[in-house]
Amino acid sequence: MDIVPRYQFERMVAEAIDDLPAELHPVLDNVVIQVHDRNLDEPDLLGLYEGTPHTERIGDELPDVVSIYRHALCDACDDIDHLADEVYVTVIHEVAHAAGIDDDRLHELGWA
């Protein structure tokens, strides 16, 4: 599909954040969520978590960063509804990593 305008994509990301499961809300206090066009090292990457999972924090770490990649997500989707679904899945996946949830557990929870 075509690349959606940044304002529309950012609205999808904000809606995904608003719809996160309640158990992930406390994590958002120390996570910065950013929208980028693409990851330069891995252009097909949909999202990336960088930081120290909350389960491993000792208290003096900087905020975690979740990056959501607009162009890669648009490239991976057929239409706007598919994009909205994929944005949600990507946001929940990366925020869950900030909560200390690994990929295996994400699959068990249906959040992968």
N, CA, C and O atoms as a GROMACS GRO file, in nm:
protein
  448
    1MET      N    1   0.084  -0.118   0.000
    1MET     CA    2   0.000   0.000   0.000
    1MET      C    3   0.088   0.124   0.000
    1MET      O    4   0.207   0.116   0.030
    2ASP      N    5   0.031   0.237  -0.033
    2ASP     CA    6   0.105   0.363  -0.030
    2ASP      C    7   0.140   0.401   0.113
    2ASP      O    8   0.078   0.355   0.208
    3ILE      N    9   0.241   0.484   0.126
    3ILE     CA   10   0.281   0.533   0.258
    3ILE      C   11   0.174   0.632   0.307
    3ILE      O   12   0.142   0.729   0.239
    4VAL      N   13   0.120   0.605   0.426
    4VAL     CA   14   0.020   0.697   0.481
    4VAL      C   15   0.091   0.820   0.536
    4VAL      O   16   0.207   0.813   0.576
    5PRO      N   17   0.021   0.933   0.539
    5PRO     CA   18   0.082   1.054   0.594
    5PRO      C   19   0.123   1.033   0.740
    5PRO      O   20   0.061   0.957   0.814
    6ARG      N   21   0.229   1.101   0.779
    6ARG     CA   22   0.284   1.085   0.914
    6ARG      C   23   0.178   1.113   1.022
    6ARG      O   24   0.169   1.038   1.119
    7TYR      N   25   0.098   1.218   1.005
    7TYR     CA   26  -0.003   1.251   1.106
    7TYR      C   27  -0.103   1.137   1.124
    7TYR      O   28  -0.146   1.109   1.236
    8GLN      N   29  -0.140   1.072   1.015
    8GLN     CA   30  -0.235   0.961   1.022
    8GLN      C   31  -0.171   0.839   1.089
    8GLN      O   32  -0.234   0.770   1.169
    9PHE      N   33  -0.046   0.813   1.055
    9PHE     CA   34   0.026   0.701   1.116
    9PHE      C   35   0.046   0.725   1.265
    9PHE      O   36   0.026   0.634   1.346
   10GLU      N   37   0.084   0.846   1.303
   10GLU     CA   38   0.104   0.877   1.444
   10GLU      C   39  -0.028   0.864   1.522
   10GLU      O   40  -0.026   0.825   1.639
   11ARG      N   41  -0.139   0.895   1.459
   11ARG     CA   42  -0.268   0.875   1.524
   11ARG      C   43  -0.293   0.727   1.548
   11ARG      O   44  -0.346   0.690   1.654
   12MET      N   45  -0.257   0.642   1.453
   12MET     CA   46  -0.270   0.496   1.471
   12MET      C   47  -0.185   0.448   1.588
   12MET      O   48  -0.229   0.366   1.667
   13VAL      N   49  -0.064   0.500   1.597
   13VAL     CA   50   0.024   0.462   1.707
   13VAL      C   51  -0.037   0.506   1.840
   13VAL      O   52  -0.037   0.430   1.937
   14ALA      N   53  -0.088   0.629   1.846
   14ALA     CA   54  -0.150   0.679   1.969
   14ALA      C   55  -0.271   0.594   2.008
   14ALA      O   56  -0.290   0.565   2.126
   15GLU      N   57  -0.352   0.555   1.910
   15GLU     CA   58  -0.467   0.470   1.938
   15GLU      C   59  -0.423   0.332   1.988
   15GLU      O   60  -0.487   0.274   2.076
   16ALA      N   61  -0.315   0.281   1.932
   16ALA     CA   62  -0.262   0.152   1.977
   16ALA      C   63  -0.215   0.162   2.123
   16ALA      O   64  -0.238   0.071   2.202
   17ILE      N   65  -0.150   0.272   2.157
   17ILE     CA   66  -0.105   0.293   2.295
   17ILE      C   67  -0.226   0.299   2.388
   17ILE      O   68  -0.225   0.240   2.496
   18ASP      N   69  -0.328   0.371   2.347
   18ASP     CA   70  -0.450   0.382   2.429
   18ASP      C   71  -0.517   0.247   2.451
   18ASP      O   72  -0.581   0.226   2.554
   19ASP      N   73  -0.502   0.156   2.355
   19ASP     CA   74  -0.568   0.026   2.362
   19ASP      C   75  -0.482  -0.085   2.422
   19ASP      O   76  -0.524  -0.201   2.422
   20LEU      N   77  -0.364  -0.052   2.472
   20LEU     CA   78  -0.278  -0.154   2.531
   20LEU      C   79  -0.346  -0.221   2.650
   20LEU      O   80  -0.423  -0.156   2.722
   21PRO      N   81  -0.319  -0.350   2.671
   21PRO     CA   82  -0.374  -0.417   2.790
   21PRO      C   83  -0.330  -0.347   2.918
   21PRO      O   84  -0.219  -0.293   2.926
   22ALA      N   85  -0.416  -0.349   3.016
   22ALA     CA   86  -0.392  -0.278   3.143
   22ALA      C   87  -0.260  -0.317   3.208
   22ALA      O   88  -0.195  -0.233   3.270
   23GLU      N   89  -0.219  -0.443   3.194
   23GLU     CA   90  -0.095  -0.485   3.260
   23GLU      C   91   0.029  -0.420   3.202
   23GLU      O   92   0.136  -0.424   3.264
   24LEU      N   93   0.018  -0.358   3.083
   24LEU     CA   94   0.133  -0.290   3.024
   24LEU      C   95   0.134  -0.140   3.055
   24LEU      O   96   0.235  -0.074   3.029
   25HIS      N   97   0.027  -0.085   3.108
   25HIS     CA   98   0.021   0.059   3.134
   25HIS      C   99   0.133   0.110   3.224
   25HIS      O  100   0.188   0.216   3.194
   26PRO      N  101   0.169   0.041   3.333
   26PRO     CA  102   0.276   0.093   3.419
   26PRO      C  103   0.410   0.109   3.345
   26PRO      O  104   0.490   0.195   3.381
   27VAL      N  105   0.433   0.029   3.246
   27VAL     CA  106   0.559   0.035   3.170
   27VAL      C  107   0.571   0.168   3.095
   27VAL      O  108   0.681   0.218   3.075
   28LEU      N  109   0.458   0.223   3.054
   28LEU     CA  110   0.459   0.344   2.973
   28LEU      C  111   0.517   0.465   3.046
   28LEU      O  112   0.555   0.563   2.982
   29ASP      N  113   0.525   0.459   3.179
   29ASP     CA  114   0.581   0.570   3.256
   29ASP      C  115   0.728   0.593   3.226
   29ASP      O  116   0.779   0.703   3.249
   30ASN      N  117   0.797   0.492   3.174
   30ASN     CA  118   0.940   0.506   3.149
   30ASN      C  119   0.977   0.461   3.008
   30ASN      O  120   1.086   0.407   2.985
   31VAL      N  121   0.884   0.484   2.913
   31VAL     CA  122   0.910   0.445   2.774
   31VAL      C  123   0.876   0.563   2.683
   31VAL      O  124   0.770   0.624   2.695
   32VAL      N  125   0.967   0.594   2.594
   32VAL     CA  126   0.943   0.694   2.490
   32VAL      C  127   0.911   0.616   2.363
   32VAL      O  128   0.987   0.530   2.322
   33ILE      N  129   0.797   0.648   2.302
   33ILE     CA  130   0.759   0.582   2.178
   33ILE      C  131   0.774   0.682   2.065
   33ILE      O  132   0.716   0.790   2.068
   34GLN      N  133   0.856   0.644   1.965
   34GLN     CA  134   0.888   0.733   1.854
   34GLN      C  135   0.846   0.670   1.723
   34GLN      O  136   0.846   0.547   1.708
   35VAL      N  137   0.810   0.754   1.628
   35VAL     CA  138   0.781   0.709   1.492
   35VAL      C  139   0.896   0.755   1.403
   35VAL      O  140   0.934   0.872   1.403
   36HIS      N  141   0.951   0.660   1.329
   36HIS     CA  142   1.055   0.689   1.230
   36HIS      C  143   1.008   0.633   1.096
   36HIS      O  144   0.923   0.545   1.091
   37ASP      N  145   1.065   0.685   0.990
   37ASP     CA  146   1.027   0.632   0.859
   37ASP      C  147   1.079   0.490   0.839
   37ASP      O  148   1.004   0.403   0.794
   38ARG      N  149   1.206   0.466   0.872
   38ARG     CA  150   1.266   0.335   0.851
   38ARG      C  151   1.386   0.319   0.942
   38ARG      O  152   1.449   0.417   0.981
   39ASN      N  153   1.418   0.195   0.976
   39ASN     CA  154   1.542   0.164   1.046
   39ASN      C  155   1.651   0.155   0.939
   39ASN      O  156   1.639   0.076   0.846
   40LEU      N  157   1.755   0.234   0.952
   40LEU     CA  158   1.858   0.238   0.848
   40LEU      C  159   1.937   0.108   0.837
   40LEU      O  160   1.981   0.072   0.728
   41ASP      N  161   1.956   0.039   0.949
   41ASP     CA  162   2.032  -0.086   0.947
   41ASP      C  163   1.949  -0.204   0.898
   41ASP      O  164   2.001  -0.294   0.831
   42GLU      N  165   1.821  -0.205   0.931
   42GLU     CA  166   1.730  -0.312   0.890
   42GLU      C  167   1.603  -0.249   0.834
   42GLU      O  168   1.506  -0.231   0.908
   43PRO      N  169   1.602  -0.215   0.706
   43PRO     CA  170   1.492  -0.140   0.646
   43PRO      C  171   1.354  -0.206   0.655
   43PRO      O  172   1.253  -0.137   0.646
   44ASP      N  173   1.349  -0.337   0.672
   44ASP     CA  174   1.220  -0.406   0.681
   44ASP      C  175   1.171  -0.423   0.824
   44ASP      O  176   1.064  -0.479   0.847
   45LEU      N  177   1.248  -0.375   0.921
   45LEU     CA  178   1.211  -0.387   1.062
   45LEU      C  179   1.087  -0.303   1.089
   45LEU      O  180   1.080  -0.186   1.049
   46LEU      N  181   0.988  -0.361   1.158
   46LEU     CA  182   0.863  -0.291   1.187
   46LEU      C  183   0.870  -0.210   1.315
   46LEU      O  184   0.810  -0.102   1.324
   47GLY      N  185   0.943  -0.262   1.414
   47GLY     CA  186   0.955  -0.192   1.542
   47GLY      C  187   1.079  -0.239   1.615
   47GLY      O  188   1.135  -0.344   1.584
   48LEU      N  189   1.123  -0.159   1.711
   48LEU     CA  190   1.245  -0.192   1.785
   48LEU      C  191   1.233  -0.139   1.928
   48LEU      O  192   1.194  -0.025   1.950
   49TYR      N  193   1.268  -0.224   2.023
   49TYR     CA  194   1.276  -0.185   2.164
   49TYR      C  195   1.423  -0.172   2.201
   49TYR      O  196   1.502  -0.262   2.173
   50GLU      N  197   1.459  -0.061   2.264
   50GLU     CA  198   1.594  -0.040   2.314
   50GLU      C  199   1.586   0.007   2.459
   50GLU      O  200   1.520   0.106   2.490
   51GLY      N  201   1.653  -0.065   2.546
   51GLY     CA  202   1.653  -0.024   2.685
   51GLY      C  203   1.677  -0.142   2.777
   51GLY      O  204   1.726  -0.247   2.736
   52THR      N  205   1.643  -0.122   2.902
   52THR     CA  206   1.656  -0.224   3.005
   52THR      C  207   1.515  -0.265   3.046
   52THR      O  208   1.440  -0.183   3.098
   53PRO      N  209   1.478  -0.392   3.024
   53PRO     CA  210   1.343  -0.434   3.062
   53PRO      C  211   1.313  -0.400   3.208
   53PRO      O  212   1.402  -0.405   3.293
   54HIS      N  213   1.191  -0.367   3.235
   54HIS     CA  214   1.152  -0.325   3.370
   54HIS      C  215   1.179  -0.432   3.475
   54HIS      O  216   1.195  -0.400   3.593
   55THR      N  217   1.182  -0.556   3.433
   55THR     CA  218   1.211  -0.665   3.526
   55THR      C  219   1.358  -0.670   3.566
   55THR      O  220   1.394  -0.740   3.660
   56GLU      N  221   1.445  -0.596   3.494
   56GLU     CA  222   1.589  -0.597   3.521
   56GLU      C  223   1.642  -0.462   3.568
   56GLU      O  224   1.763  -0.447   3.587
   57ARG      N  225   1.557  -0.366   3.587
   57ARG     CA  226   1.600  -0.230   3.624
   57ARG      C  227   1.649  -0.224   3.768
   57ARG      O  228   1.600  -0.296   3.855
   58ILE      N  229   1.747  -0.136   3.789
   58ILE     CA  230   1.794  -0.112   3.926
   58ILE      C  231   1.762   0.030   3.970
   58ILE      O  232   1.787   0.067   4.085
   59GLY      N  233   1.708   0.110   3.880
   59GLY     CA  234   1.659   0.241   3.919
   59GLY      C  235   1.725   0.362   3.858
   59GLY      O  236   1.670   0.472   3.867
   60ASP      N  237   1.841   0.346   3.796
   60ASP     CA  238   1.909   0.465   3.746
   60ASP      C  239   1.920   0.469   3.592
   60ASP      O  240   1.997   0.548   3.537
   61GLU      N  241   1.845   0.383   3.525
   61GLU     CA  242   1.852   0.378   3.379
   61GLU      C  243   1.773   0.493   3.315
   61GLU      O  244   1.679   0.547   3.373
   62LEU      N  245   1.815   0.528   3.197
   62LEU     CA  246   1.741   0.626   3.118
   62LEU      C  247   1.611   0.563   3.070
   62LEU      O  248   1.596   0.440   3.075
   63PRO      N  249   1.517   0.644   3.023
   63PRO     CA  250   1.393   0.585   2.970
   63PRO      C  251   1.422   0.492   2.851
   63PRO      O  252   1.515   0.514   2.774
   64ASP      N  253   1.340   0.389   2.840
   64ASP     CA  254   1.349   0.299   2.725
   64ASP      C  255   1.295   0.370   2.602
   64ASP      O  256   1.222   0.469   2.613
   65VAL      N  257   1.331   0.320   2.485
   65VAL     CA  258   1.284   0.377   2.360
   65VAL      C  259   1.222   0.266   2.276
   65VAL      O  260   1.282   0.161   2.254
   66VAL      N  261   1.101   0.292   2.229
   66VAL     CA  262   1.035   0.204   2.133
   66VAL      C  263   1.024   0.284   2.004
   66VAL      O  264   0.969   0.394   2.002
   67SER      N  265   1.076   0.227   1.896
   67SER     CA  266   1.067   0.290   1.765
   67SER      C  267   0.971   0.210   1.679
   67SER      O  268   0.979   0.087   1.673
   68ILE      N  269   0.882   0.281   1.612
   68ILE     CA  270   0.785   0.220   1.521
   68ILE      C  271   0.816   0.276   1.382
   68ILE      O  272   0.827   0.398   1.365
   69TYR      N  273   0.830   0.187   1.284
   69TYR     CA  274   0.878   0.228   1.151
   69TYR      C  275   0.765   0.233   1.048
   69TYR      O  276   0.714   0.131   1.004
   70ARG      N  277   0.728   0.356   1.013
   70ARG     CA  278   0.613   0.384   0.927
   70ARG      C  279   0.626   0.321   0.789
   70ARG      O  280   0.534   0.251   0.746
   71HIS      N  281   0.734   0.344   0.719
   71HIS     CA  282   0.745   0.292   0.582
   71HIS      C  283   0.744   0.140   0.578
   71HIS      O  284   0.679   0.081   0.492
   72ALA      N  285   0.816   0.078   0.668
   72ALA     CA  286   0.820  -0.069   0.670
   72ALA      C  287   0.682  -0.126   0.699
   72ALA      O  288   0.641  -0.225   0.637
   73LEU      N  289   0.609  -0.066   0.792
   73LEU     CA  290   0.474  -0.114   0.823
   73LEU      C  291   0.381  -0.092   0.704
   73LEU      O  292   0.302  -0.181   0.671
   74CYS      N  293   0.388   0.022   0.641
   74CYS     CA  294   0.304   0.046   0.522
   74CYS      C  295   0.338  -0.054   0.411
   74CYS      O  296   0.249  -0.104   0.343
   75ASP      N  297   0.467  -0.081   0.392
   75ASP     CA  298   0.509  -0.178   0.290
   75ASP      C  299   0.454  -0.318   0.317
   75ASP      O  300   0.428  -0.393   0.224
   76ALA      N  301   0.438  -0.352   0.444
   76ALA     CA  302   0.396  -0.486   0.483
   76ALA      C  303   0.245  -0.507   0.477
   76ALA      O  304   0.197  -0.619   0.495
   77CYS      N  305   0.169  -0.401   0.452
   77CYS     CA  306   0.023  -0.410   0.463
   77CYS      C  307  -0.046  -0.385   0.329
   77CYS      O  308   0.005  -0.315   0.242
   78ASP      N  309  -0.164  -0.444   0.317
   78ASP     CA  310  -0.242  -0.434   0.194
   78ASP      C  311  -0.336  -0.314   0.192
   78ASP      O  312  -0.363  -0.256   0.087
   79ASP      N  313  -0.387  -0.276   0.310
   79ASP     CA  314  -0.483  -0.166   0.318
   79ASP      C  315  -0.476  -0.101   0.455
   79ASP      O  316  -0.402  -0.146   0.543
   80ILE      N  317  -0.554   0.002   0.473
   80ILE     CA  318  -0.549   0.082   0.596
   80ILE      C  319  -0.591   0.003   0.719
   80ILE      O  320  -0.536   0.023   0.828
   81ASP      N  321  -0.687  -0.088   0.705
   81ASP     CA  322  -0.730  -0.170   0.819
   81ASP      C  323  -0.620  -0.267   0.861
   81ASP      O  324  -0.594  -0.285   0.980
   82HIS      N  325  -0.556  -0.327   0.762
   82HIS     CA  326  -0.443  -0.416   0.790
   82HIS      C  327  -0.331  -0.338   0.859
   82HIS      O  328  -0.269  -0.388   0.953
   83LEU      N  329  -0.306  -0.216   0.811
   83LEU     CA  330  -0.202  -0.132   0.871
   83LEU      C  331  -0.235  -0.102   1.018
   83LEU      O  332  -0.147  -0.112   1.104
   84ALA      N  333  -0.358  -0.064   1.046
   84ALA     CA  334  -0.397  -0.034   1.184
   84ALA      C  335  -0.374  -0.156   1.273
   84ALA      O  336  -0.326  -0.142   1.386
   85ASP      N  337  -0.409  -0.274   1.224
   85ASP     CA  338  -0.386  -0.397   1.301
   85ASP      C  339  -0.238  -0.421   1.325
   85ASP      O  340  -0.197  -0.455   1.436
   86GLU      N  341  -0.158  -0.405   1.222
   86GLU     CA  342  -0.014  -0.429   1.234
   86GLU      C  343   0.053  -0.326   1.324
   86GLU      O  344   0.146  -0.360   1.398
   87VAL      N  345   0.007  -0.202   1.320
   87VAL     CA  346   0.061  -0.100   1.410
   87VAL      C  347   0.034  -0.142   1.554
   87VAL      O  348   0.122  -0.134   1.638
   88TYR      N  349  -0.089  -0.185   1.582
   88TYR     CA  350  -0.124  -0.228   1.717
   88TYR      C  351  -0.036  -0.345   1.762
   88TYR      O  352   0.019  -0.343   1.872
   89VAL      N  353  -0.023  -0.445   1.677
   89VAL     CA  354   0.058  -0.562   1.712
   89VAL      C  355   0.203  -0.521   1.737
   89VAL      O  356   0.266  -0.570   1.830
   90THR      N  357   0.256  -0.432   1.655
   90THR     CA  358   0.394  -0.389   1.670
   90THR      C  359   0.413  -0.309   1.798
   90THR      O  360   0.511  -0.330   1.870
   91VAL      N  361   0.321  -0.218   1.828
   91VAL     CA  362   0.331  -0.139   1.950
   91VAL      C  363   0.324  -0.230   2.073
   91VAL      O  364   0.408  -0.220   2.162
   92ILE      N  365   0.226  -0.319   2.076
   92ILE     CA  366   0.213  -0.407   2.193
   92ILE      C  367   0.336  -0.497   2.207
   92ILE      O  368   0.382  -0.521   2.318
   93HIS      N  369   0.388  -0.545   2.096
   93HIS     CA  370   0.506  -0.632   2.096
   93HIS      C  371   0.626  -0.560   2.159
   93HIS      O  372   0.692  -0.615   2.247
   94GLU      N  373   0.653  -0.438   2.114
   94GLU     CA  374   0.771  -0.366   2.162
   94GLU      C  375   0.753  -0.318   2.306
   94GLU      O  376   0.849  -0.321   2.384
   95VAL      N  377   0.634  -0.273   2.343
   95VAL     CA  378   0.610  -0.231   2.481
   95VAL      C  379   0.620  -0.352   2.575
   95VAL      O  380   0.668  -0.341   2.687
   96ALA      N  381   0.573  -0.466   2.528
   96ALA     CA  382   0.584  -0.589   2.609
   96ALA      C  383   0.730  -0.624   2.634
   96ALA      O  384   0.765  -0.670   2.743
   97HIS      N  385   0.816  -0.601   2.535
   97HIS     CA  386   0.960  -0.623   2.559
   97HIS      C  387   1.010  -0.531   2.670
   97HIS      O  388   1.091  -0.571   2.753
   98ALA      N  389   0.961  -0.407   2.672
   98ALA     CA  390   1.000  -0.315   2.780
   98ALA      C  391   0.955  -0.367   2.916
   98ALA      O  392   1.018  -0.341   3.018
   99ALA      N  393   0.845  -0.442   2.916
   99ALA     CA  394   0.793  -0.499   3.041
   99ALA      C  395   0.870  -0.625   3.080
   99ALA      O  396   0.846  -0.681   3.187
  100GLY      N  397   0.962  -0.670   2.995
  100GLY     CA  398   1.040  -0.790   3.025
  100GLY      C  399   0.978  -0.917   2.971
  100GLY      O  400   1.016  -1.026   3.013
  101ILE      N  401   0.885  -0.906   2.880
  101ILE     CA  402   0.818  -1.023   2.822
  101ILE      C  403   0.894  -1.064   2.695
  101ILE      O  404   0.910  -0.983   2.604
  102ASP      N  405   0.939  -1.189   2.689
  102ASP     CA  406   1.014  -1.235   2.573
  102ASP      C  407   0.920  -1.283   2.461
  102ASP      O  408   0.799  -1.291   2.480
  103ASP      N  409   0.978  -1.314   2.346
  103ASP     CA  410   0.899  -1.352   2.228
  103ASP      C  411   0.814  -1.476   2.252
  103ASP      O  412   0.700  -1.482   2.207
  104ASP      N  413   0.868  -1.575   2.322
  104ASP     CA  414   0.790  -1.696   2.348
  104ASP      C  415   0.664  -1.665   2.427
  104ASP      O  416   0.556  -1.713   2.394
  105ARG      N  417   0.679  -1.583   2.532
  105ARG     CA  418   0.562  -1.547   2.614
  105ARG      C  419   0.466  -1.459   2.535
  105ARG      O  420   0.344  -1.470   2.551
  106LEU      N  421   0.519  -1.373   2.449
  106LEU     CA  422   0.433  -1.290   2.362
  106LEU      C  423   0.344  -1.378   2.276
  106LEU      O  424   0.225  -1.350   2.259
  107HIS      N  425   0.402  -1.484   2.221
  107HIS     CA  426   0.322  -1.578   2.139
  107HIS      C  427   0.216  -1.646   2.223
  107HIS      O  428   0.102  -1.661   2.180
  108GLU      N  429   0.252  -1.687   2.344
  108GLU     CA  430   0.154  -1.751   2.434
  108GLU      C  431   0.038  -1.657   2.464
  108GLU      O  432  -0.077  -1.701   2.471
  109LEU      N  433   0.068  -1.528   2.482
  109LEU     CA  434  -0.034  -1.430   2.514
  109LEU      C  435  -0.113  -1.384   2.392
  109LEU      O  436  -0.215  -1.316   2.405
  110GLY      N  437  -0.066  -1.422   2.273
  110GLY     CA  438  -0.132  -1.378   2.150
  110GLY      C  439  -0.094  -1.236   2.112
  110GLY      O  440  -0.167  -1.170   2.038
  111TRP      N  441   0.020  -1.186   2.162
  111TRP     CA  442   0.062  -1.049   2.138
  111TRP      C  443   0.179  -1.043   2.039
  111TRP      O  444   0.248  -0.941   2.032
  112ALA      N  445   0.201  -1.146   1.964
  112ALA     CA  446   0.316  -1.145   1.873
  112ALA      C  447   0.273  -1.122   1.730
  112ALA      O  448   0.358  -1.118   1.640
   0.00000   0.00000   0.00000
